[in-house]
Amino acid sequence: MSHIAAELVDALATVIDPELRRPITELGMVSSATLNDGTASVHILLTIEGCPLRSTIENDVRSALQQVPAVKAVEVSIGFMTPDQRAELKSRLGHTKKNPFTEDNTLTRVYAVVSGKGGVGKSSMTANLAAAFAAQGLGVGIVDADVHGFSIPGLFGITDSPTRMDDMILPPVVDVPGSRDKTHGFVKVISIGMFVEGNAPVAWRGPMLHRALEQFLTDVHFGALDVLLLDLPPGTGDIAISMAQLVPHAELVLVSTPQQAAVDVAERAGTLSQQTGQKVVGVIENMSAMVMPDGSTMEVFGSGGGTLLSKRLTEELHYEVPLLGSVPLEMQLRTGGDSGHPVVWSHPDSPAAQEIVSIARQLSHRRRGLAGKSLPLNV
């Protein structure tokens, strides 16, 4: 940063990079900023040429500077970082191409959302849990690990591609609707669906799947997260085993419908944790009784499955596996997913949304073990 006029410092510090979620003044993006006869002239360095968010950053800079009483006009010029400047930025961000979620001092809670079989709404639960966490003001990341059946981008309406900055990937970010706080309450998403053409299938086998997931955790820069959600494919195959190796401290959230057949299969997915050394922190019963217009309920998939699964896993794993909640079968949950607007945001007063919010609150308010962790405190 060569020079910033004192009158402009505070205003420019309010401009948040849409992908990195930090002030542009901290990221070395303000090359110069001068104020002469009421005209603020600012030179901004974008990380790469062809930055998809160039207009957003430029407009945010203009808006921020126009709030300064001494500024009558704003001139913004755009440049691009040199390789050395990008290397300095990556160093400042702490991006080392290591998996940050295995570090001993990480404070990010990692939840793997799993199911025994497909069609139980596991991805919908992942997306809506993320939306509920973000609505609490938390920074949330999602790794769409269901490589063959990726759906998370569509559930959030994401059409943007990740930004490549040399060997670092910046994931698309979704904000809580109506929120003006760009440093809290967001969801960052990475999915193989962002790297394929249209609706092309991904026909990969075990080693390639493992490598792709590893890159999601090492090459993608999520920054500081409160919660990371892993949307795993159904069953106990390659990806479930790879994720247990790549993120061994991830805790499992098991999703099932009330149906007996689904419960039996989900039980097997839960007991896999005995082999991987992970912990099942709870069960979500999805598609429970539908509330009819006259107030009565219809149990399309039966009832009691979540309670039964909780009881079975508690007995088999020898620790309590609670039923976190029963999410009713609801039209808005489906339409929200189809439109890319999670029901937690689009219909927050609906029974399904309220139940998911309750589940997210239980998960975010669980006691965190800090024994042996190095905290980022300066004494």
HUQUICOR-V317057 format. One record per pair of residues at least 6 apart in sequence whose C-alpha atoms are under 6 Angstrom apart, sorted by sequence separation. I is the first residue (numbers start at 0). J is the second residue. D is the distance in whole Angstrom. If there is no record, write none. Layout:
I,J,D
I,J,D
This chain:
15,21,5
33,39,6
162,168,6
290,296,4
313,319,5
335,341,5
15,22,4
16,23,6
33,40,5
162,169,5
289,296,5
313,320,5
335,342,5
14,22,5
15,23,6
32,40,6
161,169,6
288,296,6
289,297,5
32,41,4
161,170,5
288,297,5
343,352,5
12,22,5
31,41,6
161,171,6
288,298,4
332,342,5
342,352,6
31,42,5
174,185,5
309,320,6
12,24,6
30,42,5
173,185,6
309,321,6
30,43,6
173,186,5
309,322,6
29,43,5
172,186,6
28,43,6
172,187,4
28,44,5
171,187,6
170,187,6
171,188,6
170,188,6
170,189,6
284,305,5
327,351,6
326,351,5
3,31,6
4,32,6
250,278,5
251,279,4
252,280,6
254,282,6
256,284,5
326,354,6
1,30,6
2,31,5
3,32,4
4,33,5
250,279,6
251,280,6
252,281,5
253,282,5
254,283,5
255,284,5
256,285,5
0,30,5
1,31,5
252,282,6
255,285,6
256,286,6
37,69,6
38,70,6
47,79,6
205,237,6
209,241,6
37,70,5
38,71,6
42,75,6
46,79,6
160,193,6
235,268,6
37,71,5
38,72,5
39,73,5
40,74,5
41,75,5
42,76,5
43,77,5
44,78,5
45,79,5
46,80,5
38,73,6
42,77,6
43,78,6
44,79,5
323,358,6
44,80,6
289,327,6
281,320,5
287,326,6
288,327,5
289,328,5
280,320,6
281,321,5
282,322,5
283,323,6
285,325,6
286,326,6
287,327,4
281,322,6
282,323,6
283,324,5
284,325,5
285,326,5
286,327,5
287,328,6
258,300,5
281,323,6
286,328,4
257,300,6
258,301,6
257,301,6
138,183,6
257,302,5
137,183,6
138,184,5
140,186,5
257,303,6
258,304,6
136,183,5
137,184,5
138,185,5
139,186,5
140,187,5
141,188,5
142,189,5
143,190,5
257,304,4
136,184,4
140,188,6
257,305,6
134,184,6
168,218,6
169,219,6
133,184,4
167,218,5
168,219,5
169,220,6
133,185,5
167,219,6
168,220,6
10,63,5
10,64,6
147,201,6
139,224,6
138,224,5
141,227,6
144,230,5
145,231,5
138,225,5
139,226,5
140,227,5
141,228,5
142,229,5
143,230,5
144,231,5
145,232,4
137,225,6
139,227,6
141,229,6
117,233,6
107,224,6
109,226,6
111,228,6
112,229,6
116,233,5
98,216,5
107,225,5
108,226,5
109,227,5
110,228,5
111,229,4
112,230,5
113,231,6
115,233,5
116,234,6
98,217,5
107,226,5
109,228,6
114,233,5
115,234,5
97,217,5
96,217,5
96,218,6
121,254,6
119,255,6
119,256,6
110,249,5
111,250,6
114,253,6
109,249,5
110,250,5
111,251,5
112,252,5
113,253,5
114,254,5
110,251,6
115,264,5
115,265,4
114,265,6
115,268,5
20,182,5
154,336,5
156,339,4
155,339,4
154,339,4
155,340,6
153,339,6
127,341,6
131,356,5
128,359,6
104,372,5
104,373,5
